[in-house]
Amino acid sequence: MATAVQKIASLGDRRDIPFNKLVLSQANVRKVKAGVSIGELAEDIGRRGLLENLNVRPVVDGAGVETGMFEVPAGGRRFRALEVLVKAKRLVKTHPIPCNVRDAGSAIPAEEDSLAENSQREALHPLDQFRAFQALVERGQGEEEIAARFFVSVAIVRQRLRLASVAPALLDVYAEDGMTLDQLMAFTITADHARQVQVWEQLEKSYNREPYYIRRMLTEGAVAATDRRAIFVGAEAYAEAGGVIGRDLFTDDRGGWFEDVPLLERLATERLTREAEAIGAEGWKWVEAAIDFPYGHTGGLRRIAGERPVLSDEEQSTYDALVEELDRTYAEYEDGEDLPEEVDLRLEEVETAITAFQSRPTLYDAADVTRAGAFVSIDSSGSLKVERGYVRPEDEAPVDGSEATGEPGGDGGDPGAPQRAVITVGGQPAEPDEDDETVKPLPDRLVTELTAYRTLALRDAVAANPAVALTALLHRLVIDTFQHRTTSGCVEARVTQVHFPVQPDDLKESASAKSVDERHDRLAADLPNDDQALWDHLAALDNADRLALLAHCVSFGVNALFERVSPYGAVSPASIERRIAEADRLANAVGLDLVQTGWRPTAANYLGRVTKARILEAVREGKGEMAAQLIDHLKKVEMAKEAERLLADTGWLPEPLRTASAEPEPADGEVEALPDFLADDKGTADDEQSDTPFAVAAE
């Protein structure tokens, strides 16, 4: 027989009771103050009302008769907060208070009610609080407003909002107790959700999941704000240039991390260049600038002697007064007493003024300056460091004194003419002035991108000409078999597919790329995977199909790319020279015309990447002198756009894309002269992406 379930008769009596009829019960178990203060709770009740009723019992006299008063065993803090509002005249003492009334003779003790109310409640999960703050922000509330309403600091609100912005996948892990709050806080150091998830997936396979290790992994590609480059550039300038600074709101991050390292490097180099140009204007023969120089970089150089600038009587008096004030202030507070704020600020002003006197540039003899140079770098504190007065051995004055008289053996220059300092930044000549009309060699990166177009177009042309492909293949095999040359030339006969480590953004959308891909997919569809089946398939092809397949395969070994030669690389200058020469011959054989493949000069692929002189040269060649004169007054950006319009249908090509006329191949051992656009492998810095900046002279 089933047991009857006892029904709950009542959930309690709810009644509004005037406040002056309520008293605090001694049965309330909360004796220690904790959490939100009574004053803050009173303010919250005053704003939003009483969210939870008081739990009360009637007060009875000795005979067990109710007196009309009610004691509050559960809800004591709310009672005290209401009491604060009454005393502040914000609430009348007879105001009805919503209460849950338990019978005076209840079998449940008052202490049990108080204990149950305080122990059976569950604190809000931190993630729920994070998301609640985020929801308030989305409703239009500001951080300061939220902080004021919940009696926390603005910093706390920002921390909670930052935690809510972590990748949803990681918040789910945290919600399931898969990571600690400290670990979650570590992930807020970056806003990159993909990177956050990637690091967590790596940590799941690692024994080390400490928060410091998470921060280290997330910032391994960034630069600390304490780095000399970051200090030198400054957070404000970096942010104005579009850089992002990652901040850790939960630890002392000492300024955070600069996430865009290439941008930081560029800004530091640009400022160094400006500083170097200012130093060069002092008349030095050369100025070398770098973020840092190795130890011993002045070895082998002679340091010319200079004199400290002499202070005037007025300056000397000012300097002595500043030193005396500094010494007096330090003596006054030498017992370790904290300096008052105004005294600390004054000391900073005094020390800055003294440093300005002490750091005045040394004065050098003018004749020494014209043969000496200076090093410009960033010191460990992020300040500009200038080392003046170093003479290279080759710049020492001739023993016979012919340099000064203009005799043979001297420099033969005009002694009265201002010297132009040759400035180098990071070991390379500095960026040229845009107004310099000299036509400089093309930047290495631009040449590599242009020759990527040419390589792909040449690949497509060779594949469409089986006769030439067969000749190229036979040529390569004969060289390998009979001549044993060490340079690989233009065709890799294995075939080793040549990829494009540096390429223009639109290369894959070019007509050549689409043609190669379409042919490749069509031929691949007929080829079996099994080796013997592939042999049988190839053997069964007729001559035309076999030659077409051969041409396509040979074309994938075509490499007409220009590469910058590195002393540590596997590519030698001779290899590059032979590659370019063979590419020209192959282009002539297939009748390659980049114009027919759809290439056109644009601001993005060429005109915006070269100097104004190069732009005018292109327009002059493509449209004539008159057209060049029409745009020679424009700024570079406008000039590049207008040149793009003028050259659109002219068929003009930059030199790296032109097919040279067939000439005899140089014999082994001969060094063939490179074309003009490669004649100086130091390139030009007009292209911001170039790895090789070019020389500029500073007045």
DRENDREN-513694 format. One record per residue (C-alpha): residue number from 1; residue in three letters; chain; x, y, z. Coordinates in pm, whole numbers, plus 50000, padded with zeros to 5 digits. Each point is the difference from the previous one (the first is absolute). Example, Ala and Ser with C-alpha at 12.3 -4.5 7.8 and 13.67 -1.06 7.14 Angstrom:
<atoms>
1,ALA,A,51230,49550,50780
2,SER,A,50137,50344,49934
</atoms>
This chain:
<atoms>
1,MET,A,50000,50000,50000
2,ALA,A,50148,50338,49895
3,THR,A,50091,50245,50275
4,ALA,A,49814,50331,49976
5,VAL,A,50221,50301,49936
6,GLN,A,49954,50263,50269
7,LYS,A,49893,50327,49843
8,ILE,A,50151,50338,50101
9,ALA,A,49723,50190,50170
10,SER,A,50151,50350,49979
11,LEU,A,50314,50176,49877
12,GLY,A,49962,50269,50262
13,ASP,A,49797,50313,50054
14,ARG,A,50106,50313,49812
15,ARG,A,49910,50327,50170
16,ASP,A,50097,50370,49975
17,ILE,A,50106,50113,50348
18,PRO,A,50089,50361,50097
19,PHE,A,50372,50037,50059
20,ASN,A,49953,50134,50353
21,LYS,A,49836,49669,50093
22,LEU,A,50318,49802,49913
23,VAL,A,50293,49923,50232
24,LEU,A,50323,49808,49934
25,SER,A,49994,49651,50150
26,GLN,A,50285,49871,50214
27,ALA,A,49949,49667,49823
28,ASN,A,50164,50134,49680
29,VAL,A,50312,49786,49951
30,ARG,A,50192,50264,49795
31,LYS,A,50229,50170,50249
32,VAL,A,50306,50083,49785
33,LYS,A,49983,50276,49740
34,ALA,A,50090,49884,49646
35,GLY,A,49929,50094,49641
36,VAL,A,49815,50313,49897
37,SER,A,49986,50262,50275
38,ILE,A,49669,50101,50161
39,GLY,A,50030,50348,49847
40,GLU,A,50045,49863,49649
41,LEU,A,49709,49759,50049
42,ALA,A,49785,50292,50117
43,GLU,A,50086,50194,49683
44,ASP,A,49912,49698,49787
45,ILE,A,49664,49955,50177
46,GLY,A,49933,50370,49959
47,ARG,A,50055,49970,49625
48,ARG,A,49831,49672,49911
49,GLY,A,49786,49914,50303
50,LEU,A,50008,49693,50223
51,LEU,A,50068,49699,49779
52,GLU,A,49955,49739,50278
53,ASN,A,49744,50002,50283
54,LEU,A,50098,49998,50366
55,ASN,A,49927,49680,50194
56,VAL,A,49827,50087,50330
57,ARG,A,49819,49845,50298
58,PRO,A,49748,50160,50236
59,VAL,A,50140,50113,50337
60,VAL,A,49796,49852,50288
61,ASP,A,49986,50097,50367
62,GLY,A,50047,49771,50297
63,ALA,A,49652,49865,49957
64,GLY,A,50059,49913,49637
65,VAL,A,49784,50281,49868
66,GLU,A,50117,50191,49690
67,THR,A,50106,50356,50080
68,GLY,A,49963,50146,49650
69,MET,A,50377,50015,49948
70,PHE,A,50196,49765,49774
71,GLU,A,50361,49883,50033
72,VAL,A,50227,49946,49694
73,PRO,A,50212,49683,50032
74,ALA,A,50076,49978,49623
75,GLY,A,50072,50320,49806
76,GLY,A,50193,50194,50260
77,ARG,A,50222,50185,49750
78,ARG,A,49696,50108,49801
79,PHE,A,49838,50120,50326
80,ARG,A,50309,50206,50090
81,ALA,A,50010,50148,49648
82,LEU,A,49632,50103,50032
83,GLU,A,50086,50149,50339
84,VAL,A,50270,50213,49833
85,LEU,A,49743,50129,49748
86,VAL,A,49756,50085,50282
87,LYS,A,50266,50189,50197
88,ALA,A,50094,50190,49684
89,LYS,A,49632,50107,49963
90,ARG,A,49987,49822,49664
91,LEU,A,49743,49750,50129
92,VAL,A,49718,50068,50249
93,LYS,A,50007,49780,50308
94,THR,A,49646,49875,49938
95,HIS,A,50076,49894,49641
96,PRO,A,49862,49647,49938
97,ILE,A,50275,49743,49956
98,PRO,A,49927,49672,49813
99,CYS,A,50059,49709,50239
100,ASN,A,49961,49623,50010
101,VAL,A,49832,49928,50336
102,ARG,A,50053,49668,50180
103,ASP,A,49776,49891,50290
104,ALA,A,50131,50087,50344
105,GLY,A,49956,49641,50108
106,SER,A,50172,49845,49697
107,ALA,A,50192,49679,50067
108,ILE,A,50289,50139,49792
109,PRO,A,50231,50213,50218
110,ALA,A,50071,50359,49893
111,GLU,A,50374,49924,49994
112,GLU,A,49936,49729,49743
113,ASP,A,49821,50245,49770
114,SER,A,50292,50242,50024
115,LEU,A,50256,49727,49938
116,ALA,A,49807,49857,49702
117,GLU,A,49963,50339,49832
118,ASN,A,50375,50067,50020
119,SER,A,50135,49652,49927
120,GLN,A,49765,49873,49730
121,ARG,A,50050,50294,49768
122,GLU,A,50252,49950,49717
123,ALA,A,50224,50282,49886
124,LEU,A,49973,50110,49639
125,HIS,A,50249,49822,49775
126,PRO,A,50271,50249,49892
127,LEU,A,49925,49932,49634
128,ASP,A,49636,50097,50055
129,GLN,A,50117,50328,50152
130,PHE,A,50237,50064,49706
131,ARG,A,49720,49944,49752
132,ALA,A,49755,50209,50202
133,PHE,A,50238,50297,49992
134,GLN,A,50042,49949,49627
135,ALA,A,49622,49997,49953
136,LEU,A,49973,50330,50189
137,VAL,A,50263,50155,49773
138,GLU,A,49812,49878,49695
139,ARG,A,49690,50173,50140
140,GLY,A,50190,50329,49997
141,GLN,A,50133,50027,50355
142,GLY,A,50354,50127,50040
143,GLU,A,50274,49845,50210
144,GLU,A,49987,50284,50255
145,GLU,A,49621,49969,50033
146,ILE,A,50019,49624,50056
147,ALA,A,50276,50045,50257
148,ALA,A,49793,50258,50191
149,ARG,A,49686,49784,50002
150,PHE,A,50177,49690,50131
151,PHE,A,50244,50179,50234
152,VAL,A,50318,49875,49835
153,SER,A,50288,50182,49833
154,VAL,A,50007,50073,49627
155,ALA,A,50308,49779,49978
156,ILE,A,49796,49705,50133
157,VAL,A,49733,50058,49736
158,ARG,A,50263,50014,49725
159,GLN,A,50153,49678,50124
160,ARG,A,49662,49824,49998
161,LEU,A,49924,50128,49649
162,ARG,A,50342,49886,49880
163,LEU,A,49936,49652,50140
164,ALA,A,49664,49987,49821
165,SER,A,50177,50078,49670
166,VAL,A,50215,49684,50006
167,ALA,A,49932,49746,49723
168,PRO,A,49658,49834,50058
169,ALA,A,50159,49655,49978
170,LEU,A,50227,50083,50295
171,LEU,A,49713,50152,50199
172,ASP,A,49819,49669,49958
173,VAL,A,50307,49817,50131
174,TYR,A,50011,50236,50301
175,ALA,A,49627,49954,50064
176,GLU,A,50058,49622,50021
177,ASP,A,50291,50056,50242
178,GLY,A,50247,49896,49730
179,MET,A,50226,50293,50084
180,THR,A,50053,50228,50297
181,LEU,A,49909,50366,50022
182,ASP,A,50371,50090,50005
183,GLN,A,50050,49810,49675
184,LEU,A,49701,50175,49842
185,MET,A,50139,50338,50106
186,ALA,A,50328,49915,49827
187,PHE,A,49819,49954,49668
188,THR,A,49866,50357,50007
189,ILE,A,50343,50128,49904
190,THR,A,49902,49974,49632
191,ALA,A,49670,50054,49817
192,ASP,A,50089,49742,49735
193,HIS,A,49750,49718,50064
194,ALA,A,50168,49764,49754
195,ARG,A,50334,50044,50174
196,GLN,A,49838,49947,50342
197,VAL,A,49845,49671,49888
198,GLN,A,50324,49891,49832
199,VAL,A,50200,50056,50320
200,TRP,A,49742,49815,50211
201,GLU,A,50010,49702,49765
202,GLN,A,50379,49994,50038
203,LEU,A,49972,50026,50378
204,GLU,A,49764,49704,50013
205,LYS,A,50295,49786,49886
206,SER,A,50240,50165,50245
207,TYR,A,50061,49952,50370
208,ASN,A,50060,50373,50048
209,ARG,A,49679,50203,50002
210,GLU,A,50113,50272,50236
211,PRO,A,49858,50349,49926
212,TYR,A,50350,50146,49949
213,TYR,A,50068,49737,49734
214,ILE,A,49673,50081,49823
215,ARG,A,50095,50369,49992
216,ARG,A,50345,49913,49866
217,MET,A,49854,49792,49718
218,LEU,A,49747,50268,49903
219,THR,A,50263,50275,49989
220,GLU,A,50290,49808,49846
221,GLY,A,49960,50185,49669
222,ALA,A,49954,50343,50158
223,VAL,A,50241,50259,50138
224,ALA,A,49979,50110,50364
225,ALA,A,49926,50367,50062
226,THR,A,50327,50012,50194
227,ASP,A,50197,49912,49685
228,ARG,A,50228,50278,49875
229,ARG,A,49815,50013,49668
230,ALA,A,49662,50043,50167
231,ILE,A,50124,50274,50232
232,PHE,A,50175,50179,49713
233,VAL,A,49690,50001,49778
234,GLY,A,49753,50061,50282
235,ALA,A,49660,49841,50060
236,GLU,A,49812,50303,49865
237,ALA,A,50184,50010,49666
238,TYR,A,49969,49623,49964
239,ALA,A,49624,50010,50067
240,GLU,A,49951,50292,49758
241,ALA,A,50166,49789,49729
242,GLY,A,49743,49725,50058
243,GLY,A,50200,49782,50239
244,VAL,A,49830,49795,50271
245,ILE,A,50135,49982,50354
246,GLY,A,49898,49690,50194
247,ARG,A,49934,50078,50367
248,ASP,A,49970,49771,50301
249,LEU,A,49739,50145,50236
250,PHE,A,50074,49745,50271
251,THR,A,50374,50039,50054
252,ASP,A,50258,50274,49977
253,ASP,A,50072,49975,49628
254,ARG,A,50243,50297,50001
255,GLY,A,49827,50159,49703
256,GLY,A,49892,49687,49813
257,TRP,A,50122,49855,49671
258,PHE,A,50028,50153,49655
259,GLU,A,49840,49734,49779
260,ASP,A,50089,50130,49651
261,VAL,A,50377,49952,50000
262,PRO,A,50056,50093,49629
263,LEU,A,49814,50329,50058
264,LEU,A,50206,50070,50312
265,GLU,A,50322,49926,49811
266,ARG,A,49893,50233,49717
267,LEU,A,49911,50285,50235
268,ALA,A,50327,49960,50190
269,THR,A,50198,49996,49675
270,GLU,A,49816,50304,49866
271,ARG,A,50072,50201,50314
272,LEU,A,50362,49883,50002
273,THR,A,50028,50114,49637
274,ARG,A,49867,50345,50088
275,GLU,A,50240,50028,50291
276,ALA,A,50288,49881,49781
277,GLU,A,49916,50262,49737
278,ALA,A,50007,50270,50268
279,ILE,A,50341,49878,50119
280,GLY,A,50121,49984,49638
281,ALA,A,49904,50365,49957
282,GLU,A,50276,50085,50247
283,GLY,A,50249,49930,49720
284,TRP,A,50118,49646,50073
285,LYS,A,50123,49792,49708
286,TRP,A,49785,49702,50096
287,VAL,A,49741,49897,50253
288,GLU,A,49918,49641,50089
289,ALA,A,49670,49934,50174
290,ALA,A,49875,49676,50153
291,ILE,A,49771,49897,50281
292,ASP,A,50309,49860,50169
293,PHE,A,50364,49949,49909
294,PRO,A,50204,49695,50102
295,TYR,A,50268,50023,50262
296,GLY,A,50322,50141,49854
297,HIS,A,49837,50169,49701
298,THR,A,50244,50292,50028
299,GLY,A,50304,49772,49989
300,GLY,A,50261,50108,49747
301,LEU,A,49862,50353,49983
302,ARG,A,50177,50308,50129
303,ARG,A,49805,50227,50235
304,ILE,A,50067,50363,49932
305,ALA,A,50044,50230,50297
306,GLY,A,49741,50264,50070
307,GLU,A,49937,50265,50261
308,ARG,A,49715,50031,50242
309,PRO,A,49798,50313,49924
310,VAL,A,50087,50289,50232
311,LEU,A,49705,50137,50196
312,SER,A,49942,50371,50007
313,ASP,A,50015,50177,50338
314,GLU,A,49620,50003,50019
315,GLU,A,49974,49631,49906
316,GLN,A,50271,49907,50250
317,SER,A,49815,50184,50277
318,THR,A,49678,49821,49910
319,TYR,A,50178,49663,49991
320,ASP,A,50168,50057,50339
321,ALA,A,49668,50104,50155
322,LEU,A,49828,49686,49871
323,VAL,A,50275,49773,50135
324,GLU,A,49991,50176,50338
325,GLU,A,49619,49962,50018
326,LEU,A,50025,49632,49911
327,ASP,A,50264,49930,50266
328,ARG,A,49808,50198,50264
329,THR,A,49674,49813,49933
330,TYR,A,50166,49658,50013
331,ALA,A,50173,50092,50326
332,GLU,A,49669,50111,50150
333,TYR,A,49829,49667,49924
334,GLU,A,50300,49767,50042
335,ASP,A,49836,49826,50299
336,GLY,A,49778,49807,49759
337,GLU,A,49687,50208,50055
338,ASP,A,49761,49989,49707
339,LEU,A,50021,50309,49783
340,PRO,A,49688,50219,49980
341,GLU,A,49849,50000,49652
342,GLU,A,50090,50362,49926
343,VAL,A,50361,49942,50111
344,ASP,A,50024,49687,49783
345,LEU,A,49873,50191,49696
346,ARG,A,50247,50282,50060
347,LEU,A,50289,49753,50031
348,GLU,A,49902,49852,49664
349,GLU,A,50008,50347,49842
350,VAL,A,50340,50076,50153
351,GLU,A,50153,49670,49889
352,THR,A,49867,50050,49646
353,ALA,A,50151,50348,49981
354,ILE,A,50338,49878,50131
355,THR,A,49999,49713,49748
356,ALA,A,49932,50248,49719
357,PHE,A,50311,50199,50099
358,GLN,A,50215,49686,50032
359,SER,A,49886,49840,49674
360,ARG,A,50080,50286,49767
361,PRO,A,50183,49867,49693
362,THR,A,50378,50012,50003
363,LEU,A,50151,50259,49767
364,TYR,A,50231,49869,49727
365,ASP,A,50237,50161,49754
366,ALA,A,49826,50052,49663
367,ALA,A,50282,49828,49808
368,ASP,A,49964,49690,50219
369,VAL,A,49622,49994,49959
370,THR,A,50025,49976,49619
371,ARG,A,50187,49668,50020
372,ALA,A,49836,49850,50310
373,GLY,A,49661,49847,50065
374,ALA,A,49752,49914,50271
375,PHE,A,49807,49700,50131
376,VAL,A,49632,50047,50089
377,SER,A,49817,49731,50196
378,ILE,A,49756,49936,50285
379,ASP,A,50143,49938,50344
380,SER,A,49862,49746,50246
381,SER,A,49766,50260,50154
382,GLY,A,49840,50079,49665
383,SER,A,50172,50337,49960
384,LEU,A,50187,50120,49693
385,LYS,A,50372,49926,50019
386,VAL,A,50242,50199,49780
387,GLU,A,50371,49918,49978
388,ARG,A,50175,50271,49798
389,GLY,A,50352,50042,49871
390,TYR,A,50122,49665,49858
391,VAL,A,50236,49989,49702
392,ARG,A,50027,49694,49777
393,PRO,A,50349,49901,49881
394,GLU,A,49915,50078,49637
395,ASP,A,49890,50353,50099
396,GLU,A,50324,50097,50173
397,ALA,A,50170,50307,49853
398,PRO,A,50281,49919,49748
399,VAL,A,50350,50035,50139
400,ASP,A,50100,50246,49721
401,GLY,A,49708,50224,50082
402,SER,A,49872,49988,49641
403,GLU,A,49636,49976,50116
404,ALA,A,50004,50351,50133
405,THR,A,50154,50153,49689
406,GLY,A,49806,49814,49735
407,GLU,A,50323,49843,49865
408,PRO,A,49996,49654,49841
409,GLY,A,49932,49751,50272
410,GLY,A,49741,50224,50169
411,ASP,A,49626,49988,49956
412,GLY,A,50006,50276,49739
413,GLY,A,49675,50147,50141
414,ASP,A,49908,50357,50066
415,PRO,A,50122,50074,50353
416,GLY,A,49725,50256,50043
417,ALA,A,49714,49773,49896
418,PRO,A,49777,49858,50277
419,GLN,A,50065,49634,50068
420,ARG,A,49718,49749,49952
421,ALA,A,50013,49728,50266
422,VAL,A,49937,49646,49877
423,ILE,A,49745,49858,50241
424,THR,A,49953,49627,50055
425,VAL,A,49728,49842,50214
426,GLY,A,50033,49641,50114
427,GLY,A,50308,49952,49781
428,GLN,A,49819,50119,49685
429,PRO,A,49989,50346,49840
430,ALA,A,49709,50201,50134
431,GLU,A,49673,50066,49822
432,PRO,A,50028,50257,49721
433,ASP,A,49818,50329,49985
434,GLU,A,49690,49972,49783
435,ASP,A,50100,50317,49821
436,ASP,A,50332,49850,49893
437,GLU,A,49976,49975,49621
438,THR,A,50272,49735,49974
439,VAL,A,49872,49671,49856
440,LYS,A,50098,49739,50259
441,PRO,A,50013,49621,49948
442,LEU,A,49675,49819,50071
443,PRO,A,49953,49852,50349
444,ASP,A,50082,49630,50028
445,ARG,A,49656,49900,50122
446,LEU,A,49827,50177,49711
447,VAL,A,50230,49831,49746
448,THR,A,49925,49662,50160
449,GLU,A,49625,50063,49978
450,LEU,A,50023,50115,49638
451,THR,A,50205,49696,49902
452,ALA,A,49740,49780,50170
453,TYR,A,49752,50127,49739
454,ARG,A,50256,49927,49729
455,THR,A,50078,49652,50131
456,LEU,A,49635,49899,50007
457,ALA,A,49937,50141,49653
458,LEU,A,50313,49829,49865
459,ARG,A,49888,49675,50162
460,ASP,A,49665,50025,49820
461,ALA,A,50168,50084,49668
462,VAL,A,50247,49707,50022
463,ALA,A,49720,49757,50079
464,ALA,A,49817,50115,49687
465,ASN,A,50308,49943,49782
466,PRO,A,50113,49634,50023
467,ALA,A,50282,50053,49749
468,VAL,A,50162,50269,50213
469,ALA,A,49937,49797,50317
470,LEU,A,50171,49699,49846
471,THR,A,50296,50217,49894
472,ALA,A,50025,50152,50349
473,LEU,A,49989,49658,50162
474,LEU,A,50258,49855,49762
475,HIS,A,50219,50304,50052
476,ARG,A,49990,49949,50376
477,LEU,A,50074,49629,49977
478,VAL,A,50291,50052,49758
479,ILE,A,50155,50256,50236
480,ASP,A,49964,49764,50297
481,THR,A,50131,49701,49805
482,PHE,A,50287,50149,49804
483,GLN,A,50094,50337,50147
484,HIS,A,49945,49951,50375
485,ARG,A,49921,50364,50076
486,THR,A,49934,50085,50362
487,THR,A,49745,50273,49930
488,SER,A,49645,49880,49945
489,GLY,A,49887,50266,49752
490,CYS,A,49636,50059,49914
491,VAL,A,49865,49642,49966
492,GLU,A,50008,49750,50285
493,ALA,A,49987,49668,49816
494,ARG,A,49899,49775,50288
495,VAL,A,49732,50174,49990
496,THR,A,50019,50201,50322
497,GLN,A,49694,50220,50026
498,VAL,A,50097,50361,50064
499,HIS,A,49785,50187,50253
500,PHE,A,49974,50373,50057
501,PRO,A,50109,50100,50352
502,VAL,A,49947,50366,49905
503,GLN,A,49709,50072,49770
504,PRO,A,49754,50278,49915
505,ASP,A,49655,49980,50156
506,ASP,A,49820,49947,49669
507,LEU,A,50232,49734,49855
508,LYS,A,49752,49715,50049
509,GLU,A,49732,50199,49815
510,SER,A,50218,50062,49694
511,ALA,A,49911,49848,49664
512,SER,A,50319,49792,50004
513,ALA,A,49917,49849,50339
514,LYS,A,49649,49909,49891
515,SER,A,50128,49847,49676
516,VAL,A,50264,49790,50180
517,ASP,A,49748,49881,50261
518,GLU,A,49739,49907,49737
519,ARG,A,50254,49802,49796
520,HIS,A,50136,49828,50309
521,ASP,A,49655,49891,50120
522,ARG,A,49905,49874,49652
523,LEU,A,50316,49791,49959
524,ALA,A,49994,49870,50358
525,ALA,A,49650,49863,49955
526,ASP,A,50129,49738,49750
527,LEU,A,50309,49887,50193
528,PRO,A,49978,49682,50215
529,ASN,A,50160,49994,50346
530,ASP,A,50156,49654,49972
531,ASP,A,50359,50016,49873
532,GLN,A,49971,49711,49751
533,ALA,A,49663,50123,49880
534,LEU,A,50152,50346,49949
535,TRP,A,50283,49850,49791
536,ASP,A,49752,49808,49787
537,HIS,A,49787,50311,49956
538,LEU,A,50296,50210,49887
539,ALA,A,50119,49727,49763
540,ALA,A,49658,49985,49836
541,LEU,A,49981,50376,49931
542,ASP,A,50045,50118,49645
543,ASN,A,50289,50233,49923
544,ALA,A,49793,50320,50016
545,ASP,A,49851,49920,50342
546,ARG,A,50336,49887,50132
547,LEU,A,50168,50323,49889
548,ALA,A,49720,50208,50151
549,LEU,A,50041,49821,50334
550,LEU,A,50379,50032,49979
551,ALA,A,49974,50373,49933
552,HIS,A,49772,50050,50299
553,CYS,A,50233,49808,50234
554,VAL,A,50312,50179,49874
555,SER,A,49826,50335,50048
556,PHE,A,49974,49941,50374
557,GLY,A,50379,50007,50020
558,VAL,A,50020,50346,49839
559,ASN,A,50154,50249,50241
560,ALA,A,50046,50357,49878
561,LEU,A,49990,50148,50350
562,PHE,A,50245,50264,50110
563,GLU,A,50131,49927,50349
564,ARG,A,50206,50219,50220
565,VAL,A,50338,49834,50050
566,SER,A,50088,49928,50361
567,PRO,A,50354,49918,50113
568,TYR,A,49849,49712,50199
569,GLY,A,49758,49880,49734
570,ALA,A,50025,49722,49744
571,VAL,A,49946,50235,49705
572,SER,A,50311,50162,49856
573,PRO,A,50020,50312,49780
574,ALA,A,50111,49780,49710
575,SER,A,49685,49784,50040
576,ILE,A,49772,50303,49989
577,GLU,A,50180,50144,49694
578,ARG,A,49974,49673,49810
579,ARG,A,49637,49955,50105
580,ILE,A,49901,50345,49867
581,ALA,A,50193,49945,49675
582,GLU,A,49839,49660,49940
583,ALA,A,49658,50141,50085
584,ASP,A,50046,50267,49732
585,ARG,A,50096,49735,49745
586,LEU,A,49702,49783,50096
587,ALA,A,49766,50301,49983
588,ASN,A,50126,50078,49648
589,ALA,A,49949,49637,49897
590,VAL,A,49633,49998,50107
591,GLY,A,49933,50359,49898
592,LEU,A,49904,50106,50353
593,ASP,A,49813,50330,50027
594,LEU,A,49885,50100,50350
595,VAL,A,49761,50253,49851
596,GLN,A,49815,49719,49824
597,THR,A,49972,49812,50332
598,GLY,A,49812,50295,50147
599,TRP,A,50264,50177,50211
600,ARG,A,49950,50376,50035
601,PRO,A,50198,50246,50213
602,THR,A,49799,50117,50302
603,ALA,A,50072,50200,50311
604,ALA,A,49979,49677,50202
605,ASN,A,50229,49777,49793
606,TYR,A,50263,50251,49887
607,LEU,A,49936,50375,49973
608,GLY,A,49933,50054,50371
609,ARG,A,50308,49799,50091
610,VAL,A,50267,50201,49819
611,THR,A,50136,50354,50012
612,LYS,A,49835,50293,49823
613,ALA,A,50290,49998,49755
614,ARG,A,49918,49641,49907
615,ILE,A,49631,50085,49956
616,LEU,A,50084,50288,49766
617,GLU,A,50243,49779,49810
618,ALA,A,49722,49743,49945
619,VAL,A,49752,50263,49876
620,ARG,A,50267,50153,49779
621,GLU,A,50069,49661,49839
622,GLY,A,49633,49902,49973
623,LYS,A,49829,50330,49911
624,GLY,A,50274,50246,49917
625,GLU,A,50167,50303,50154
626,MET,A,49686,50216,49984
627,ALA,A,49802,49759,50216
628,ALA,A,50284,49981,50253
629,GLN,A,50009,50378,50030
630,LEU,A,49626,50007,50074
631,ILE,A,50045,49802,50322
632,ASP,A,50351,50091,50117
633,HIS,A,49862,50253,50253
634,LEU,A,49777,49748,50181
635,LYS,A,50058,49835,50334
636,LYS,A,50115,49642,49973
637,VAL,A,49663,49839,50087
638,GLU,A,49810,50210,49745
639,MET,A,50281,49961,49746
640,ALA,A,49985,49620,50028
641,LYS,A,49621,49994,49951
642,GLU,A,50016,50232,49699
643,ALA,A,50289,49802,49850
644,GLU,A,49793,49682,50035
645,ARG,A,49724,50163,49795
646,LEU,A,50241,50131,49736
647,LEU,A,50183,49667,49956
648,ALA,A,49691,49777,50007
649,ASP,A,49991,49914,49628
650,THR,A,50351,50090,49891
651,GLY,A,50154,49653,50034
652,TRP,A,50281,50146,50213
653,LEU,A,50191,49751,50218
654,PRO,A,50261,50055,50269
655,GLU,A,50341,49866,49907
656,PRO,A,49979,49677,50207
657,LEU,A,49695,49895,49794
658,ARG,A,50140,50081,49659
659,THR,A,50128,49722,49775
660,ALA,A,50358,50079,49908
661,SER,A,50117,49939,49645
662,ALA,A,50192,49678,49941
663,GLU,A,50373,50039,50061
664,PRO,A,50288,49750,50018
665,GLU,A,50013,49820,50333
666,PRO,A,50309,50088,50207
667,ALA,A,50262,49731,50025
668,ASP,A,50051,49822,50330
669,GLY,A,50206,50210,50238
670,GLU,A,49900,50330,49841
671,VAL,A,49804,50243,50216
672,GLU,A,49713,50140,49802
673,ALA,A,49902,50358,50079
674,LEU,A,49663,50022,50171
675,PRO,A,49727,50218,49850
676,ASP,A,49972,50357,50129
677,PHE,A,49718,49922,50239
678,LEU,A,50227,49749,50178
679,ALA,A,50333,50173,49953
680,ASP,A,50013,50118,50361
681,ASP,A,49877,49727,50231
682,LYS,A,49950,50253,50274
683,GLY,A,49664,50093,49848
684,THR,A,49781,50289,50111
685,ALA,A,49786,50062,50301
686,ASP,A,49704,50148,49823
687,ASP,A,49819,49674,50055
688,GLU,A,49923,49981,50368
689,GLN,A,50003,49622,49979
690,SER,A,50347,49992,49853
691,ASP,A,50261,49833,50212
692,THR,A,50268,50223,49848
693,PRO,A,49979,50378,50043
694,PHE,A,50208,50234,49782
695,ALA,A,50236,50289,50044
696,VAL,A,49901,50360,50060
697,ALA,A,50231,50293,50057
698,ALA,A,49919,50248,50277
699,GLU,A,50093,50363,49965
</atoms>
